[in-house]
Amino acid sequence: GEGSAAAAASAPAAVPEEKTPQGSAAEPAVPTEGGGDDALPASAAPKRKEKIRYKYPLSALHVLKAHGKSSLESELIDGGFALNACRAAQGMPTSVSSADGGGPVGIAMLDMNLQRHRMGLGVQVIVKDPAEIENIKKREMDITKERVRKIIDAGARVVLTTKGVDDLCMKYFVEAGCVASRRVDREDLKRLAKATGGRVVTTMADMDGNETFDPECLGKCDAVTEERVGDGEMLYVR
């Protein structure tokens, strides 16, 4: 069918498995001692060639298929990674790189919702003044803004989450010039975390009950760009 496979590798390292002799090399003519039929070569030790076999972690390879092109147009992203995802909002930049200043691009990989904070089920708030309801709603919005601000202040310029990002959070990311993408496959996020040296964050809560974001959880890369492949867009991490 119509489709192209864009393979993205997280630069798997070749691991030597074993050294196996591959037979004797062709023995050249060597001088002999003495004469006649019983003469022996001066060096009777056979020479052997050794070949190193390599084992490649194929599970580290990520293969994507995109409709709209020929399979002959498939490409290997050497030293990079491709995600079947795009920007969550059109106001976000299509590319961020270390050349923009600020050092390597920090990638926050989240396995949680980035949506407006709401009180959990079973929580009851008793108010006597109707005006306090507006204060509660405002505080919920402030909690969401503080959560996004902590991620950005940690150095994240790209935010990838396996779950949702609502309009309120997207507004803050657009204002900060960050790239955010939602509904990213969890397995892809794990591969990307391994390739960039980061960690997938499932919660921002710390031991004290507060919310923080550890900069050590960020992955590092040189550039993240959104490019059109076939009929859709993909994020390239290089």
TORVEXZA-781900 format. One record per residue (C-alpha): residue number from 0; residue in three letters; z, x, y. Coordinates in Angstrom, 3 decimals, always signed. Layout:
% TORVEXZA-781900
{resi->NUM, resn->ALA, c3->Z, c1->X, c2->Y}
...
This chain:
% TORVEXZA-781900
{resi->0, resn->GLY, c3->+0.000, c1->+0.000, c2->+0.000}
{resi->1, resn->GLU, c3->+0.019, c1->+0.988, c2->+3.660}
{resi->2, resn->GLY, c3->+3.025, c1->+3.190, c2->+4.202}
{resi->3, resn->SER, c3->+4.037, c1->+6.708, c2->+5.016}
{resi->4, resn->ALA, c3->+7.050, c1->+8.552, c2->+3.716}
{resi->5, resn->ALA, c3->+8.835, c1->+10.605, c2->+6.344}
{resi->6, resn->ALA, c3->+11.115, c1->+12.972, c2->+4.452}
{resi->7, resn->ALA, c3->+14.136, c1->+14.304, c2->+6.295}
{resi->8, resn->ALA, c3->+16.088, c1->+17.169, c2->+4.769}
{resi->9, resn->SER, c3->+19.567, c1->+18.253, c2->+5.759}
{resi->10, resn->ALA, c3->+18.602, c1->+21.861, c2->+5.031}
{resi->11, resn->PRO, c3->+19.959, c1->+22.156, c2->+1.467}
{resi->12, resn->ALA, c3->+20.776, c1->+25.689, c2->+0.470}
{resi->13, resn->ALA, c3->+19.156, c1->+27.193, c2->-2.597}
{resi->14, resn->VAL, c3->+21.781, c1->+28.092, c2->-5.184}
{resi->15, resn->PRO, c3->+20.995, c1->+30.780, c2->-7.786}
{resi->16, resn->GLU, c3->+21.554, c1->+29.356, c2->-11.250}
{resi->17, resn->GLU, c3->+20.972, c1->+32.254, c2->-13.634}
{resi->18, resn->LYS, c3->+18.921, c1->+35.348, c2->-14.240}
{resi->19, resn->THR, c3->+16.579, c1->+35.020, c2->-17.194}
{resi->20, resn->PRO, c3->+14.442, c1->+37.849, c2->-18.594}
{resi->21, resn->GLN, c3->+10.821, c1->+36.800, c2->-18.710}
{resi->22, resn->GLY, c3->+9.484, c1->+39.157, c2->-21.363}
{resi->23, resn->SER, c3->+8.473, c1->+42.787, c2->-21.150}
{resi->24, resn->ALA, c3->+6.189, c1->+44.081, c2->-18.474}
{resi->25, resn->ALA, c3->+2.925, c1->+45.668, c2->-19.528}
{resi->26, resn->GLU, c3->+3.767, c1->+49.240, c2->-20.437}
{resi->27, resn->PRO, c3->+1.566, c1->+51.831, c2->-18.729}
{resi->28, resn->ALA, c3->+0.379, c1->+54.966, c2->-20.474}
{resi->29, resn->VAL, c3->+3.206, c1->+57.495, c2->-20.684}
{resi->30, resn->PRO, c3->+3.202, c1->+61.118, c2->-21.779}
{resi->31, resn->THR, c3->+4.177, c1->+61.784, c2->-25.410}
{resi->32, resn->GLU, c3->+6.140, c1->+64.561, c2->-26.997}
{resi->33, resn->GLY, c3->+4.328, c1->+66.516, c2->-29.655}
{resi->34, resn->GLY, c3->+1.075, c1->+65.374, c2->-31.184}
{resi->35, resn->GLY, c3->-0.310, c1->+63.453, c2->-34.097}
{resi->36, resn->ASP, c3->+0.341, c1->+59.936, c2->-35.238}
{resi->37, resn->ASP, c3->+4.146, c1->+60.350, c2->-35.245}
{resi->38, resn->ALA, c3->+4.378, c1->+61.249, c2->-31.558}
{resi->39, resn->LEU, c3->+6.909, c1->+59.151, c2->-29.537}
{resi->40, resn->PRO, c3->+6.750, c1->+58.212, c2->-25.846}
{resi->41, resn->ALA, c3->+8.861, c1->+60.338, c2->-23.531}
{resi->42, resn->SER, c3->+10.633, c1->+57.149, c2->-22.362}
{resi->43, resn->ALA, c3->+10.891, c1->+54.487, c2->-25.043}
{resi->44, resn->ALA, c3->+13.107, c1->+52.066, c2->-23.013}
{resi->45, resn->PRO, c3->+11.160, c1->+48.856, c2->-22.320}
{resi->46, resn->LYS, c3->+10.949, c1->+47.603, c2->-18.743}
{resi->47, resn->ARG, c3->+11.748, c1->+43.932, c2->-18.089}
{resi->48, resn->LYS, c3->+11.209, c1->+41.674, c2->-15.109}
{resi->49, resn->GLU, c3->+14.019, c1->+39.367, c2->-14.077}
{resi->50, resn->LYS, c3->+13.306, c1->+36.031, c2->-12.382}
{resi->51, resn->ILE, c3->+15.947, c1->+34.099, c2->-10.436}
{resi->52, resn->ARG, c3->+15.953, c1->+30.354, c2->-10.892}
{resi->53, resn->TYR, c3->+17.140, c1->+28.186, c2->-8.011}
{resi->54, resn->LYS, c3->+18.820, c1->+24.815, c2->-8.119}
{resi->55, resn->TYR, c3->+18.276, c1->+22.454, c2->-5.170}
{resi->56, resn->PRO, c3->+20.612, c1->+19.512, c2->-4.351}
{resi->57, resn->LEU, c3->+18.007, c1->+16.748, c2->-4.308}
{resi->58, resn->SER, c3->+20.658, c1->+14.191, c2->-3.335}
{resi->59, resn->ALA, c3->+20.784, c1->+15.877, c2->+0.085}
{resi->60, resn->LEU, c3->+17.145, c1->+14.939, c2->+0.707}
{resi->61, resn->HIS, c3->+16.550, c1->+11.725, c2->+2.603}
{resi->62, resn->VAL, c3->+13.214, c1->+9.956, c2->+2.119}
{resi->63, resn->LEU, c3->+12.133, c1->+7.203, c2->+4.509}
{resi->64, resn->LYS, c3->+9.119, c1->+4.927, c2->+4.250}
{resi->65, resn->ALA, c3->+7.440, c1->+3.410, c2->+7.289}
{resi->66, resn->HIS, c3->+4.640, c1->+0.846, c2->+7.338}
{resi->67, resn->GLY, c3->+1.546, c1->+1.355, c2->+9.415}
{resi->68, resn->LYS, c3->+0.239, c1->+4.770, c2->+8.384}
{resi->69, resn->SER, c3->-1.326, c1->+6.498, c2->+5.422}
{resi->70, resn->SER, c3->+0.755, c1->+8.288, c2->+2.826}
{resi->71, resn->LEU, c3->-1.330, c1->+11.378, c2->+3.642}
{resi->72, resn->GLU, c3->+0.402, c1->+11.439, c2->+7.022}
{resi->73, resn->SER, c3->+3.821, c1->+12.052, c2->+5.460}
{resi->74, resn->GLU, c3->+5.789, c1->+14.880, c2->+7.028}
{resi->75, resn->LEU, c3->+8.742, c1->+17.094, c2->+6.213}
{resi->76, resn->ILE, c3->+11.321, c1->+17.434, c2->+8.963}
{resi->77, resn->ASP, c3->+12.335, c1->+21.037, c2->+8.502}
{resi->78, resn->GLY, c3->+15.910, c1->+21.619, c2->+9.621}
{resi->79, resn->GLY, c3->+16.372, c1->+18.032, c2->+10.772}
{resi->80, resn->PHE, c3->+17.270, c1->+14.524, c2->+9.720}
{resi->81, resn->ALA, c3->+15.654, c1->+11.119, c2->+10.319}
{resi->82, resn->LEU, c3->+17.458, c1->+7.789, c2->+10.497}
{resi->83, resn->ASN, c3->+15.895, c1->+4.385, c2->+10.051}
{resi->84, resn->ALA, c3->+17.571, c1->+3.205, c2->+13.263}
{resi->85, resn->CYS, c3->+16.835, c1->+2.868, c2->+16.963}
{resi->86, resn->ARG, c3->+18.643, c1->+2.522, c2->+20.281}
{resi->87, resn->ALA, c3->+20.844, c1->-0.532, c2->+20.646}
{resi->88, resn->ALA, c3->+19.641, c1->-1.163, c2->+24.220}
{resi->89, resn->GLN, c3->+16.479, c1->-0.355, c2->+26.151}
{resi->90, resn->GLY, c3->+18.484, c1->+1.088, c2->+29.028}
{resi->91, resn->MET, c3->+19.636, c1->+4.005, c2->+26.883}
{resi->92, resn->PRO, c3->+17.738, c1->+7.312, c2->+27.060}
{resi->93, resn->THR, c3->+15.110, c1->+7.975, c2->+24.393}
{resi->94, resn->SER, c3->+16.222, c1->+11.577, c2->+24.048}
{resi->95, resn->VAL, c3->+19.282, c1->+13.756, c2->+24.597}
{resi->96, resn->SER, c3->+19.334, c1->+17.503, c2->+24.025}
{resi->97, resn->SER, c3->+21.387, c1->+20.611, c2->+24.642}
{resi->98, resn->ALA, c3->+18.789, c1->+21.620, c2->+27.241}
{resi->99, resn->ASP, c3->+20.125, c1->+18.845, c2->+29.478}
{resi->100, resn->GLY, c3->+23.322, c1->+20.841, c2->+29.930}
{resi->101, resn->GLY, c3->+26.764, c1->+20.498, c2->+28.450}
{resi->102, resn->GLY, c3->+26.189, c1->+22.458, c2->+25.238}
{resi->103, resn->PRO, c3->+25.315, c1->+20.992, c2->+21.822}
{resi->104, resn->VAL, c3->+24.829, c1->+17.254, c2->+21.481}
{resi->105, resn->GLY, c3->+27.952, c1->+15.577, c2->+20.080}
{resi->106, resn->ILE, c3->+27.421, c1->+12.782, c2->+17.540}
{resi->107, resn->ALA, c3->+30.171, c1->+10.240, c2->+16.865}
{resi->108, resn->MET, c3->+29.775, c1->+8.636, c2->+13.425}
{resi->109, resn->LEU, c3->+31.809, c1->+5.447, c2->+13.072}
{resi->110, resn->ASP, c3->+32.450, c1->+3.036, c2->+10.229}
{resi->111, resn->MET, c3->+33.948, c1->+0.312, c2->+12.412}
{resi->112, resn->ASN, c3->+33.005, c1->-2.379, c2->+14.906}
{resi->113, resn->LEU, c3->+32.472, c1->-1.602, c2->+18.558}
{resi->114, resn->GLN, c3->+32.988, c1->-5.108, c2->+19.833}
{resi->115, resn->ARG, c3->+35.242, c1->-6.882, c2->+22.258}
{resi->116, resn->HIS, c3->+38.834, c1->-6.580, c2->+21.119}
{resi->117, resn->ARG, c3->+40.348, c1->-9.806, c2->+19.873}
{resi->118, resn->MET, c3->+43.836, c1->-10.506, c2->+18.615}
{resi->119, resn->GLY, c3->+44.187, c1->-10.733, c2->+14.859}
{resi->120, resn->LEU, c3->+44.572, c1->-13.885, c2->+12.827}
{resi->121, resn->GLY, c3->+48.043, c1->-15.366, c2->+12.942}
{resi->122, resn->VAL, c3->+48.903, c1->-13.870, c2->+16.328}
{resi->123, resn->GLN, c3->+50.271, c1->-16.479, c2->+18.716}
{resi->124, resn->VAL, c3->+50.632, c1->-16.057, c2->+22.456}
{resi->125, resn->ILE, c3->+52.753, c1->-18.624, c2->+24.256}
{resi->126, resn->VAL, c3->+52.040, c1->-18.901, c2->+27.968}
{resi->127, resn->LYS, c3->+53.624, c1->-21.180, c2->+30.526}
{resi->128, resn->ASP, c3->+51.209, c1->-20.480, c2->+33.345}
{resi->129, resn->PRO, c3->+47.469, c1->-21.161, c2->+32.733}
{resi->130, resn->ALA, c3->+46.647, c1->-18.219, c2->+35.006}
{resi->131, resn->GLU, c3->+48.065, c1->-15.866, c2->+32.372}
{resi->132, resn->ILE, c3->+45.190, c1->-16.755, c2->+30.039}
{resi->133, resn->GLU, c3->+42.796, c1->-14.937, c2->+32.354}
{resi->134, resn->ASN, c3->+45.063, c1->-11.904, c2->+32.313}
{resi->135, resn->ILE, c3->+44.981, c1->-11.892, c2->+28.501}
{resi->136, resn->LYS, c3->+41.165, c1->-12.007, c2->+28.486}
{resi->137, resn->LYS, c3->+41.011, c1->-9.225, c2->+31.047}
{resi->138, resn->ARG, c3->+43.335, c1->-7.076, c2->+28.950}
{resi->139, resn->GLU, c3->+41.101, c1->-7.596, c2->+25.891}
{resi->140, resn->MET, c3->+38.140, c1->-6.312, c2->+27.901}
{resi->141, resn->ASP, c3->+40.153, c1->-3.348, c2->+29.150}
{resi->142, resn->ILE, c3->+41.098, c1->-2.371, c2->+25.583}
{resi->143, resn->THR, c3->+37.408, c1->-2.343, c2->+24.635}
{resi->144, resn->LYS, c3->+36.526, c1->-0.237, c2->+27.678}
{resi->145, resn->GLU, c3->+39.317, c1->+2.242, c2->+26.929}
{resi->146, resn->ARG, c3->+38.112, c1->+2.594, c2->+23.331}
{resi->147, resn->VAL, c3->+34.562, c1->+3.392, c2->+24.431}
{resi->148, resn->ARG, c3->+35.811, c1->+5.743, c2->+27.144}
{resi->149, resn->LYS, c3->+37.856, c1->+7.761, c2->+24.630}
{resi->150, resn->ILE, c3->+34.767, c1->+8.272, c2->+22.450}
{resi->151, resn->ILE, c3->+32.699, c1->+9.417, c2->+25.423}
{resi->152, resn->ASP, c3->+35.444, c1->+11.654, c2->+26.830}
{resi->153, resn->ALA, c3->+35.693, c1->+13.415, c2->+23.447}
{resi->154, resn->GLY, c3->+32.157, c1->+14.716, c2->+24.058}
{resi->155, resn->ALA, c3->+30.015, c1->+12.154, c2->+22.234}
{resi->156, resn->ARG, c3->+26.516, c1->+11.677, c2->+23.638}
{resi->157, resn->VAL, c3->+25.228, c1->+9.849, c2->+20.562}
{resi->158, resn->VAL, c3->+27.211, c1->+7.082, c2->+18.837}
{resi->159, resn->LEU, c3->+26.198, c1->+5.781, c2->+15.406}
{resi->160, resn->THR, c3->+28.086, c1->+2.979, c2->+13.689}
{resi->161, resn->THR, c3->+27.625, c1->+1.146, c2->+10.406}
{resi->162, resn->LYS, c3->+28.698, c1->-2.107, c2->+12.049}
{resi->163, resn->GLY, c3->+28.062, c1->-3.932, c2->+15.312}
{resi->164, resn->VAL, c3->+27.976, c1->-2.983, c2->+18.985}
{resi->165, resn->ASP, c3->+28.293, c1->-5.903, c2->+21.389}
{resi->166, resn->ASP, c3->+26.831, c1->-6.229, c2->+24.876}
{resi->167, resn->LEU, c3->+30.052, c1->-5.193, c2->+26.600}
{resi->168, resn->CYS, c3->+30.198, c1->-1.849, c2->+24.772}
{resi->169, resn->MET, c3->+26.469, c1->-1.278, c2->+25.235}
{resi->170, resn->LYS, c3->+26.928, c1->-1.691, c2->+28.984}
{resi->171, resn->TYR, c3->+29.458, c1->+1.152, c2->+29.054}
{resi->172, resn->PHE, c3->+27.225, c1->+3.414, c2->+26.924}
{resi->173, resn->VAL, c3->+24.220, c1->+2.761, c2->+29.176}
{resi->174, resn->GLU, c3->+26.259, c1->+3.630, c2->+32.264}
{resi->175, resn->ALA, c3->+27.365, c1->+6.905, c2->+30.623}
{resi->176, resn->GLY, c3->+23.801, c1->+7.835, c2->+29.586}
{resi->177, resn->CYS, c3->+24.643, c1->+7.809, c2->+25.863}
{resi->178, resn->VAL, c3->+22.531, c1->+6.739, c2->+22.894}
{resi->179, resn->ALA, c3->+24.159, c1->+4.178, c2->+20.599}
{resi->180, resn->SER, c3->+22.781, c1->+2.716, c2->+17.387}
{resi->181, resn->ARG, c3->+24.250, c1->+0.009, c2->+15.173}
{resi->182, resn->ARG, c3->+23.887, c1->-1.122, c2->+11.543}
{resi->183, resn->VAL, c3->+23.240, c1->+2.432, c2->+10.330}
{resi->184, resn->ASP, c3->+23.326, c1->+2.783, c2->+6.554}
{resi->185, resn->ARG, c3->+26.663, c1->+4.190, c2->+5.388}
{resi->186, resn->GLU, c3->+25.093, c1->+6.663, c2->+2.942}
{resi->187, resn->ASP, c3->+22.793, c1->+7.984, c2->+5.668}
{resi->188, resn->LEU, c3->+25.796, c1->+8.466, c2->+7.922}
{resi->189, resn->LYS, c3->+27.586, c1->+10.466, c2->+5.211}
{resi->190, resn->ARG, c3->+24.564, c1->+12.742, c2->+4.764}
{resi->191, resn->LEU, c3->+24.300, c1->+13.229, c2->+8.509}
{resi->192, resn->ALA, c3->+28.007, c1->+14.044, c2->+8.775}
{resi->193, resn->LYS, c3->+27.622, c1->+16.726, c2->+6.118}
{resi->194, resn->ALA, c3->+24.540, c1->+18.173, c2->+7.817}
{resi->195, resn->THR, c3->+26.060, c1->+18.280, c2->+11.318}
{resi->196, resn->GLY, c3->+29.607, c1->+19.307, c2->+10.404}
{resi->197, resn->GLY, c3->+31.217, c1->+16.060, c2->+11.547}
{resi->198, resn->ARG, c3->+33.283, c1->+13.314, c2->+9.915}
{resi->199, resn->VAL, c3->+32.844, c1->+9.568, c2->+9.576}
{resi->200, resn->VAL, c3->+35.640, c1->+7.825, c2->+11.506}
{resi->201, resn->THR, c3->+36.946, c1->+4.549, c2->+10.082}
{resi->202, resn->THR, c3->+39.708, c1->+3.909, c2->+12.628}
{resi->203, resn->MET, c3->+40.874, c1->+5.285, c2->+15.959}
{resi->204, resn->ALA, c3->+44.549, c1->+4.505, c2->+15.337}
{resi->205, resn->ASP, c3->+46.895, c1->+7.490, c2->+15.125}
{resi->206, resn->MET, c3->+50.346, c1->+7.920, c2->+13.590}
{resi->207, resn->ASP, c3->+52.023, c1->+6.708, c2->+16.791}
{resi->208, resn->GLY, c3->+50.141, c1->+3.429, c2->+16.849}
{resi->209, resn->ASN, c3->+47.877, c1->+4.481, c2->+19.721}
{resi->210, resn->GLU, c3->+44.101, c1->+4.830, c2->+19.707}
{resi->211, resn->THR, c3->+42.599, c1->+8.307, c2->+20.038}
{resi->212, resn->PHE, c3->+39.350, c1->+10.023, c2->+19.094}
{resi->213, resn->ASP, c3->+39.533, c1->+13.585, c2->+17.777}
{resi->214, resn->PRO, c3->+36.698, c1->+15.797, c2->+19.132}
{resi->215, resn->GLU, c3->+36.760, c1->+17.662, c2->+15.787}
{resi->216, resn->CYS, c3->+35.168, c1->+14.584, c2->+14.196}
{resi->217, resn->LEU, c3->+31.977, c1->+15.007, c2->+16.218}
{resi->218, resn->GLY, c3->+28.835, c1->+16.327, c2->+14.587}
{resi->219, resn->LYS, c3->+26.760, c1->+18.884, c2->+16.506}
{resi->220, resn->CYS, c3->+22.994, c1->+19.206, c2->+16.900}
{resi->221, resn->ASP, c3->+20.396, c1->+20.461, c2->+19.386}
{resi->222, resn->ALA, c3->+18.617, c1->+17.182, c2->+20.120}
{resi->223, resn->VAL, c3->+18.416, c1->+13.506, c2->+19.195}
{resi->224, resn->THR, c3->+15.184, c1->+11.658, c2->+19.987}
{resi->225, resn->GLU, c3->+13.741, c1->+8.242, c2->+19.285}
{resi->226, resn->GLU, c3->+10.143, c1->+8.450, c2->+18.100}
{resi->227, resn->ARG, c3->+7.648, c1->+5.854, c2->+16.994}
{resi->228, resn->VAL, c3->+6.645, c1->+6.105, c2->+13.337}
{resi->229, resn->GLY, c3->+4.121, c1->+3.579, c2->+12.093}
{resi->230, resn->ASP, c3->+5.104, c1->+0.126, c2->+13.302}
{resi->231, resn->GLY, c3->+8.707, c1->+0.975, c2->+14.199}
{resi->232, resn->GLU, c3->+11.037, c1->+3.545, c2->+15.715}
{resi->233, resn->MET, c3->+13.280, c1->+6.138, c2->+14.108}
{resi->234, resn->LEU, c3->+15.973, c1->+8.479, c2->+15.362}
{resi->235, resn->TYR, c3->+15.313, c1->+12.175, c2->+14.743}
{resi->236, resn->VAL, c3->+18.286, c1->+14.536, c2->+14.671}
{resi->237, resn->ARG, c3->+17.351, c1->+18.200, c2->+15.004}
